[in-house]
Amino acid sequence: MTTTQLSQLSGLAFDELASRILAGGEATPEEAVAVLRASDVDLMYVVAAAGRLRRQHFGNTVKVNYLVNLKSGLCPENCNYCSQAIGSEAPILKYSYLSKDETLKQAGAGLRGGATRVCMVSSGRGPSNRDIDKVVEMTEALKETYDGVEVCACLGLLKDGQAEKLKAAGVDAYNHNINTAESHHDNIVQTHTYDDRVDTIGKAKSAGLSPCSGLIAGLGESDEQLVEALFALKELDADSIPVNFLMPFDGTPYENTWELSPTRCVKILAMARFVAPDKEIRIAGGREMHLRSMQATALHVANSIFLGDYLTSEGQSALDDLHMLRDNGFSILGLDEAGFAELIATHEASAADTAHRAHAVTTTPCGSSAGTGCGDGCGGCSIAASAPASAPTVVETNPTIRRRGAGTEVPANA
């Protein structure tokens, strides 16, 4: 089926494509480009067709993952999109490796929040052997403490023998994203090559680690380059494919770069599902910022998310994530209905307690619970008298820098 035929047949063509894939066929690069170029009018036809593939392989389950940033910032690589790269002026948290106990604490928050996989990430070009020893110790402690936990390591470019040490310690998967098409790679980073990244994925696979590799959309790539990247990931046989949407941090070369709309993001995820129908497609960084009200729609195509915050930026509240999943009929992988209900109830109770404590702090001197919003009608509150008559509502478009969780004293968003 040609791109022109797909365009002419619109919704029916995407359903036909899904039927052919379900029967054992494969999408072509031309068909994948056509998915990206589908009219917004036909968006729900695309979602419905890709959703058939998602349900065939994953039902209505969503795999919940949780990130622990072991080491933040301080990176010598010049990846132009990254807030942690050399030259970045983004005001992110900067710290060296977490201790084993702190890692257990942070990972535990995510696991209690419904995650089944902990992704331990470290900034930098690649780990030293001493770094590998630290991650080995952390992994062994996680496996001993939390029954059935999956551990994914993301530590950068691997040297010979390092993947084998991680595997022996119980690490299940290794994440190393190709990030973009080979034809676009040198435009976004110059301190390592595309082949360097592919080599590390190969090292992980050879050691028996499940390869996790994905991309970042919104880096100035063409439709054809997005498709090129997805077919490369298919060729690499990545078991899980995180799809990130560029978060344009101030202080990086990509600040103020806004190429993505919610419908564009859904089409990118749908294209990934058509190309790799039986792989875990994970909605990763930038989910809240770019998909916005279409996050749940996107999960009818993708089947995996990160809970809570990301490496250097904040995500929406974990409770909002859980409500979104339940409200849209999804179940969490590894949790039955009763467990899901209990998880939400626990989060709701915690949120209510936090709100109560915040409410107590913001009472006025006269004991009113109205805070600074009581106006000057009561006549007895100096706080109210000094408050501005009205405060404008500010809608932030830039990433919110993470100031909680790993590397801080503030509880994690999980």
Backbone torsions as a table, in degrees:
resi	resn	phi	psi	omega
1	MET	NA	127.4	-177.2
2	THR	-83.6	164.7	176.3
3	THR	-59.3	-39.8	179.1
4	THR	-62.3	-43.6	178.6
5	GLN	-62.3	-41.9	178.1
6	LEU	-60.2	-44.1	-178.9
7	SER	-64.0	-40.2	-178.7
8	GLN	-69.6	-38.8	-177.2
9	LEU	-83.7	-13.9	179.6
10	SER	44.4	-121.9	-171.1
11	GLY	-55.5	-42.2	-178.0
12	LEU	-62.3	-34.5	-177.9
13	ALA	-67.6	-37.2	-179.9
14	PHE	-68.7	-36.8	176.1
15	ASP	-66.5	-39.1	176.7
16	GLU	-63.1	-40.4	177.9
17	LEU	-62.3	-43.6	178.8
18	ALA	-62.0	-41.2	179.7
19	SER	-62.9	-40.8	-179.8
20	ARG	-65.8	-39.5	178.9
21	ILE	-67.7	-41.2	178.4
22	LEU	-62.9	-26.4	179.0
23	ALA	-85.9	3.3	176.9
24	GLY	110.5	0.0	178.9
25	GLY	-81.7	-177.5	-179.9
26	GLU	-135.5	149.6	174.0
27	ALA	-73.5	146.4	175.3
28	THR	-94.6	162.1	175.6
29	PRO	-57.8	-36.2	179.6
30	GLU	-65.2	-39.7	178.2
31	GLU	-67.9	-37.5	178.3
32	ALA	-64.0	-40.2	175.9
33	VAL	-63.1	-39.4	179.8
34	ALA	-63.0	-35.0	176.2
35	VAL	-61.9	-44.4	179.5
36	LEU	-63.7	-29.7	-175.4
37	ARG	-98.5	8.6	178.2
38	ALA	-60.0	146.7	176.9
39	SER	-65.8	146.7	175.0
40	ASP	-60.1	-27.9	177.1
41	VAL	-61.3	-31.4	-177.7
42	ASP	-95.8	8.6	-173.3
43	LEU	-56.5	-43.8	-176.0
44	MET	-72.4	-23.7	170.9
45	TYR	-65.3	-42.1	178.6
46	VAL	-62.6	-46.0	-179.6
47	VAL	-62.5	-44.3	-178.8
48	ALA	-62.8	-41.0	-178.9
49	ALA	-69.0	-47.9	178.8
50	ALA	-65.8	-32.2	178.5
51	GLY	-63.5	-29.0	175.4
52	ARG	-61.2	-39.9	179.3
53	LEU	-69.5	-42.2	178.7
54	ARG	-59.6	-46.4	-178.0
55	ARG	-69.5	-32.1	178.1
56	GLN	-60.6	-39.5	-173.7
57	HIS	-100.4	-24.2	-173.2
58	PHE	-133.1	2.8	-179.0
59	GLY	57.2	-136.2	178.5
60	ASN	-108.9	19.1	-178.3
61	THR	-81.9	149.8	174.5
62	VAL	-123.5	125.9	176.1
63	LYS	-83.5	128.8	-178.2
64	VAL	-105.5	125.5	-179.3
65	ASN	-115.5	156.6	179.8
66	TYR	-136.2	129.6	-178.7
67	LEU	-90.4	135.7	168.6
68	VAL	-122.4	115.6	-179.9
69	ASN	-84.7	99.1	-175.6
70	LEU	-67.6	-33.4	-176.6
71	LYS	-148.3	124.0	-171.0
72	SER	-115.4	134.4	179.5
73	GLY	73.1	-160.6	172.1
74	LEU	62.0	31.1	-175.4
75	CYS	-99.2	135.6	180.0
76	PRO	-84.5	-5.6	-178.8
77	GLU	-83.2	153.6	-174.3
78	ASN	-109.3	35.0	177.6
79	CYS	-55.6	115.4	-168.2
80	ASN	-65.7	-22.6	-176.6
81	TYR	-86.8	-9.3	-163.8
82	CYS	-99.3	132.2	178.3
83	SER	-71.9	-14.6	-177.9
84	GLN	-99.0	-2.8	-173.2
85	ALA	-73.2	159.4	174.2
86	ILE	-59.7	135.6	-178.6
87	GLY	91.3	-16.1	178.0
88	SER	-67.3	134.6	176.2
89	GLU	-106.6	11.7	177.5
90	ALA	-62.3	135.0	-174.3
91	PRO	-82.0	57.6	-176.2
92	ILE	-84.6	167.9	171.2
93	LEU	-66.0	138.8	175.9
94	LYS	-127.9	122.9	178.1
95	TYR	-158.7	156.7	177.1
96	SER	-85.6	-170.5	-170.8
97	TYR	-54.1	134.9	170.6
98	LEU	-65.1	155.7	172.8
99	SER	-74.5	166.1	177.4
100	LYS	-60.5	-43.5	-178.5
101	ASP	-64.3	-40.5	178.9
102	GLU	-67.5	-37.0	176.7
103	THR	-62.2	-44.5	177.4
104	LEU	-60.1	-41.4	179.3
105	LYS	-62.3	-47.7	-177.7
106	GLN	-68.3	-42.9	178.5
107	ALA	-63.3	-40.2	179.9
108	GLY	-59.9	-37.0	178.3
109	ALA	-59.9	-44.6	179.9
110	GLY	-68.3	-39.6	-179.4
111	LEU	-67.2	-39.5	175.7
112	ARG	-67.9	-22.1	179.2
113	GLY	-83.3	-0.9	176.9
114	GLY	114.8	-4.0	179.2
115	ALA	-73.0	148.5	173.2
116	THR	-114.2	-13.8	177.4
117	ARG	-124.8	132.2	173.5
118	VAL	-104.2	125.7	179.3
119	CYS	-104.8	108.4	-179.1
120	MET	-93.8	117.5	-170.8
121	VAL	-119.9	141.9	175.7
122	SER	-133.8	136.0	174.6
123	SER	-73.1	162.8	177.9
124	GLY	123.4	166.2	179.7
125	ARG	-66.3	-40.5	-179.6
126	GLY	-179.6	162.7	-174.6
127	PRO	-79.7	144.9	166.9
128	SER	-78.2	168.8	176.8
129	ASN	-63.6	-31.3	175.9
130	ARG	-65.9	-39.5	176.4
131	ASP	-61.9	-42.6	178.4
132	ILE	-59.5	-41.3	178.9
133	ASP	-61.0	-38.9	178.0
134	LYS	-63.1	-45.2	-178.2
135	VAL	-68.4	-35.3	174.9
136	VAL	-58.7	-47.4	-179.9
137	GLU	-62.6	-42.9	179.0
138	MET	-63.0	-43.3	-178.8
139	THR	-63.3	-45.6	-179.9
140	GLU	-61.3	-38.6	179.1
141	ALA	-68.4	-40.4	178.4
142	LEU	-62.9	-45.5	-178.6
143	LYS	-64.8	-34.1	179.7
144	GLU	-74.1	-33.3	-173.9
145	THR	-86.5	-37.0	-172.9
146	TYR	-120.7	112.4	-178.1
147	ASP	-63.6	128.9	172.4
148	GLY	77.3	4.5	-178.9
149	VAL	-66.4	138.7	171.0
150	GLU	-93.8	140.5	179.2
151	VAL	-120.4	126.4	174.2
152	CYS	-116.6	131.9	177.2
153	ALA	-106.5	143.1	177.7
154	CYS	-139.6	94.1	-168.0
155	LEU	-122.4	3.3	-179.1
156	GLY	99.7	-158.9	-176.1
157	LEU	-69.6	130.2	-176.2
158	LEU	-94.9	145.9	172.3
159	LYS	-95.9	165.7	180.0
160	ASP	-56.0	135.0	175.4
161	GLY	88.7	-18.3	-176.5
162	GLN	-71.6	-40.0	179.4
163	ALA	-62.0	-38.5	179.8
164	GLU	-63.6	-38.5	178.8
165	LYS	-65.9	-39.7	178.0
166	LEU	-64.9	-44.3	179.5
167	LYS	-60.5	-44.2	-178.6
168	ALA	-63.5	-28.4	-179.5
169	ALA	-80.0	-12.4	179.8
170	GLY	111.0	3.0	174.4
171	VAL	-62.0	132.8	-176.0
172	ASP	-92.2	-35.8	-172.7
173	ALA	-142.2	157.8	175.2
174	TYR	-128.4	126.3	178.3
175	ASN	-98.9	129.1	171.3
176	HIS	-152.9	102.8	-174.8
177	ASN	-75.6	141.8	170.7
178	ILE	-77.3	-21.1	173.1
179	ASN	73.9	-40.4	-179.8
180	THR	-159.2	178.7	179.2
181	ALA	-66.9	151.1	177.4
182	GLU	-56.4	-36.6	-177.7
183	SER	-70.3	-12.3	-178.6
184	HIS	-114.0	-8.2	-169.2
185	HIS	-57.1	-46.3	-174.2
186	ASP	-68.7	-13.1	176.5
187	ASN	-78.5	-19.3	-175.0
188	ILE	-110.5	-17.5	177.6
189	VAL	-156.9	142.2	-178.1
190	GLN	-123.3	-5.9	-176.2
191	THR	-89.7	-7.0	168.8
192	HIS	-150.1	165.9	-173.8
193	THR	-105.0	167.0	173.6
194	TYR	-61.0	-40.5	179.6
195	ASP	-63.2	-32.8	175.9
196	ASP	-58.7	-43.4	-178.6
197	ARG	-67.3	-44.5	179.1
198	VAL	-62.3	-37.4	179.6
199	ASP	-62.0	-40.8	179.7
200	THR	-67.3	-39.4	176.2
201	ILE	-60.6	-40.6	177.8
202	GLY	-63.4	-41.3	178.0
203	LYS	-61.4	-42.8	180.0
204	ALA	-63.2	-46.0	180.0
205	LYS	-62.4	-42.6	-177.8
206	SER	-63.9	-29.0	179.8
207	ALA	-84.0	-4.4	179.5
208	GLY	92.2	9.6	175.4
209	LEU	-82.4	141.7	177.3
210	SER	-69.4	123.5	-177.8
211	PRO	-77.5	126.0	175.9
212	CYS	-118.0	116.9	-176.8
213	SER	-151.9	136.4	-177.2
214	GLY	-144.2	-151.1	-172.7
215	LEU	-146.2	171.6	172.6
216	ILE	-120.6	124.5	176.9
217	ALA	-96.9	147.6	178.3
218	GLY	102.2	19.0	-177.3
219	LEU	-100.4	22.0	-178.9
220	GLY	85.2	11.0	-179.3
221	GLU	-77.7	157.9	176.3
222	SER	-86.6	169.2	173.6
223	ASP	-56.2	-44.4	-178.2
224	GLU	-62.9	-34.3	179.6
225	GLN	-73.7	-34.3	172.5
226	LEU	-60.7	-44.2	179.0
227	VAL	-66.1	-41.5	177.1
228	GLU	-56.1	-43.8	-179.7
229	ALA	-64.9	-42.3	-179.2
230	LEU	-66.0	-40.5	178.4
231	PHE	-69.2	-29.9	174.4
232	ALA	-66.3	-40.5	177.8
233	LEU	-65.6	-36.4	175.9
234	LYS	-64.2	-42.3	179.2
235	GLU	-64.9	-35.6	178.0
236	LEU	-75.3	-9.3	178.8
237	ASP	60.3	43.2	176.0
238	ALA	-63.6	128.2	179.4
239	ASP	-73.6	-35.6	176.5
240	SER	-129.7	140.9	-173.7
241	ILE	-125.6	98.1	175.0
242	PRO	-75.6	127.9	176.5
243	VAL	-107.1	109.6	178.3
244	ASN	-97.1	149.4	174.5
245	PHE	-115.9	127.4	-171.3
246	LEU	-48.9	127.2	171.7
247	MET	-102.6	105.9	-171.1
248	PRO	-80.2	80.3	-178.7
249	PHE	-62.6	135.4	169.1
250	ASP	-59.6	141.0	179.3
251	GLY	91.5	4.7	174.7
252	THR	-119.5	161.5	179.9
253	PRO	-58.7	-22.7	-178.4
254	TYR	-98.4	14.9	177.6
255	GLU	-60.1	145.3	-179.5
256	ASN	63.2	23.9	176.5
257	THR	-97.3	112.7	-176.2
258	TRP	-129.6	92.6	-178.0
259	GLU	-106.9	-7.6	-167.3
260	LEU	-111.9	143.6	171.1
261	SER	-117.9	163.6	177.1
262	PRO	-56.2	-42.7	-178.6
263	THR	-67.7	-36.0	176.9
264	ARG	-61.4	-42.7	-179.6
265	CYS	-63.8	-40.7	178.2
266	VAL	-62.6	-40.8	179.8
267	LYS	-65.7	-36.3	177.7
268	ILE	-63.5	-43.6	178.4
269	LEU	-65.8	-39.5	177.8
270	ALA	-64.6	-42.0	177.5
271	MET	-58.8	-42.4	177.8
272	ALA	-60.7	-39.8	179.8
273	ARG	-66.5	-41.0	178.6
274	PHE	-64.2	-38.1	-177.3
275	VAL	-76.1	-39.1	-177.3
276	ALA	-126.9	72.0	-168.9
277	PRO	-62.9	-29.1	-174.6
278	ASP	-106.1	13.7	-179.0
279	LYS	-101.1	154.6	175.2
280	GLU	-69.6	116.1	175.9
281	ILE	-102.7	114.3	-174.0
282	ARG	-107.0	127.8	172.6
283	ILE	-81.3	116.0	-171.4
284	ALA	-111.4	-139.4	-174.1
285	GLY	-55.0	142.0	179.1
286	GLY	87.4	3.1	-178.0
287	ARG	-55.4	-53.9	-175.5
288	GLU	-68.4	-40.0	-175.8
289	MET	-66.5	-40.1	-172.0
290	HIS	-103.1	-36.6	177.9
291	LEU	-80.3	-34.2	178.5
292	ARG	49.8	-117.8	-175.3
293	SER	-73.1	-3.8	-179.6
294	MET	-101.5	14.7	179.3
295	GLN	-58.8	-45.5	-178.4
296	ALA	-67.0	-38.1	176.3
297	THR	-58.8	-41.6	-178.8
298	ALA	-64.4	-29.6	-179.8
299	LEU	-74.4	-9.2	170.6
300	HIS	-77.6	-6.3	177.4
301	VAL	-113.6	-50.1	176.3
302	ALA	-84.7	168.6	-178.0
303	ASN	-138.1	19.8	-174.8
304	SER	-155.9	143.8	176.5
305	ILE	-141.8	165.9	164.9
306	PHE	-92.5	137.1	176.1
307	LEU	-86.3	136.8	171.0
308	GLY	73.1	-131.8	-170.9
309	ASP	-90.2	169.1	178.5
310	TYR	-107.1	-160.0	-173.7
311	LEU	-67.2	-53.2	-176.8
312	THR	-123.4	0.3	-178.7
313	SER	-126.8	158.7	179.1
314	GLU	-90.7	143.1	171.3
315	GLY	-100.8	-177.1	176.7
316	GLN	-70.1	165.8	-174.8
317	SER	-61.0	148.3	179.0
318	ALA	-60.2	-36.4	178.6
319	LEU	-63.3	-39.7	176.5
320	ASP	-63.2	-38.6	176.2
321	ASP	-59.5	-47.3	-177.5
322	LEU	-66.0	-42.1	176.5
323	HIS	-60.6	-42.2	179.8
324	MET	-59.0	-44.2	-179.5
325	LEU	-64.5	-48.2	-177.9
326	ARG	-66.6	-44.0	-176.2
327	ASP	-62.6	-24.6	-177.1
328	ASN	-105.1	15.8	170.9
329	GLY	80.7	15.0	178.6
330	PHE	-90.0	156.1	171.7
331	SER	-116.6	156.0	179.1
332	ILE	-92.3	128.3	178.9
333	LEU	-55.9	126.4	178.7
334	GLY	94.3	-5.5	179.2
335	LEU	-121.3	133.7	172.4
336	ASP	-83.4	178.2	-174.6
337	GLU	-60.2	-42.1	-179.4
338	ALA	-65.5	-40.2	178.6
339	GLY	-65.1	-38.1	178.3
340	PHE	-64.5	-45.2	179.6
341	ALA	-61.9	-41.8	179.4
342	GLU	-65.1	-39.2	178.9
343	LEU	-61.3	-45.6	-179.9
344	ILE	-65.8	-41.7	179.4
345	ALA	-60.6	-40.1	178.6
346	THR	-63.3	-44.7	178.5
347	HIS	-65.1	-40.2	179.8
348	GLU	-64.1	-41.1	178.4
349	ALA	-63.7	-41.6	178.6
350	SER	-64.5	-42.1	179.3
351	ALA	-64.8	-39.5	179.2
352	ALA	-64.9	-39.7	179.4
353	ASP	-65.5	-42.1	178.4
354	THR	-63.3	-42.6	179.3
355	ALA	-64.1	-38.5	180.0
356	HIS	-64.1	-43.6	-179.7
357	ARG	-66.9	-38.6	177.6
358	ALA	-65.8	-37.8	179.3
359	HIS	-63.2	-40.9	179.9
360	ALA	-65.2	-36.8	-179.0
361	VAL	-68.4	-31.7	-173.1
362	THR	-96.4	13.6	175.1
363	THR	-68.7	151.7	-179.3
364	THR	-80.8	164.7	179.9
365	PRO	-56.8	-28.3	-178.6
366	CYS	-81.5	-2.6	178.1
367	GLY	96.8	-3.1	178.2
368	SER	-67.1	144.1	178.1
369	SER	-91.1	9.8	-175.5
370	ALA	-82.8	-4.5	-179.7
371	GLY	63.4	-140.1	179.9
372	THR	-87.0	6.9	-176.2
373	GLY	-94.8	8.5	-176.2
374	CYS	-80.4	-8.2	179.6
375	GLY	74.1	-168.7	-178.5
376	ASP	-106.4	15.5	-177.0
377	GLY	-68.1	-31.2	-176.4
378	CYS	-76.1	-22.0	174.7
379	GLY	78.1	-2.3	-172.8
380	GLY	-122.8	14.2	-173.5
381	CYS	-122.9	112.2	-178.5
382	SER	-69.2	-28.4	178.0
383	ILE	-64.9	-45.3	-179.8
384	ALA	-63.1	-37.7	-177.5
385	ALA	-66.5	-30.1	-177.1
386	SER	-92.2	-6.1	-178.1
387	ALA	-74.7	147.5	177.4
388	PRO	-64.5	151.7	-178.0
389	ALA	-61.0	-36.5	177.6
390	SER	-152.5	150.0	179.4
391	ALA	-119.5	127.1	-179.1
392	PRO	-66.8	145.7	175.0
393	THR	-82.4	124.0	-178.6
394	VAL	-104.3	124.4	175.5
395	VAL	-102.7	111.8	-177.7
396	GLU	-79.4	134.2	176.4
397	THR	-106.9	-25.8	180.0
398	ASN	-79.0	156.9	177.9
399	PRO	-57.4	139.8	174.1
400	THR	-85.2	120.0	-176.8
401	ILE	-66.5	133.6	179.9
402	ARG	-68.6	127.1	176.8
403	ARG	-128.3	25.1	-179.5
404	ARG	-142.2	165.4	179.5
405	GLY	80.1	-145.5	-174.8
406	ALA	-52.2	133.5	178.2
407	GLY	84.6	2.8	179.6
408	THR	-133.6	175.0	174.6
409	GLU	-97.0	0.9	-176.4
410	VAL	-89.7	138.4	179.8
411	PRO	-56.9	148.4	-179.4
412	ALA	-70.5	156.1	174.0
413	ASN	-86.1	87.7	-178.7
414	ALA	-147.6	NA	NA
